[in-house]
């Protein structure tokens, strides 16, 4: 932290059992994903690819690999998950 905030609890390290942070990726590009991981990867525990963005995201496998190489699990959520569930 850049300055002390004594009233905040200490942040646990990964893998966390509590205080887990999920972030929704709404269609970031590869470069934006790299930047996100660089700035926020330490605080992010899991990423959901939402709004069906995975269906139209170019180079999706590479994006997922970026998250995986940073130790951040990725899952499909929202629209695609619901569509899959309805068709099973």
PENOR-V527381 format. One record per run of one state. SS is the DSSP state (~ for helix, > for strand, _ for the rest). FROM is the first residue (numbers start at 1). LEN is the number of residues. If there is no record, write none. Layout:
ss->SS from->FROM len->LEN
ss->SS from->FROM len->LEN
This chain:
ss->_ from->1 len->21
ss->> from->22 len->4
ss->_ from->26 len->4
ss->~ from->30 len->11
ss->_ from->41 len->5
ss->> from->46 len->4
ss->_ from->50 len->3
ss->~ from->53 len->3
ss->_ from->56 len->4
ss->~ from->60 len->10
ss->_ from->70 len->3
ss->> from->73 len->4
ss->_ from->77 len->2
ss->~ from->79 len->9
ss->_ from->88 len->1
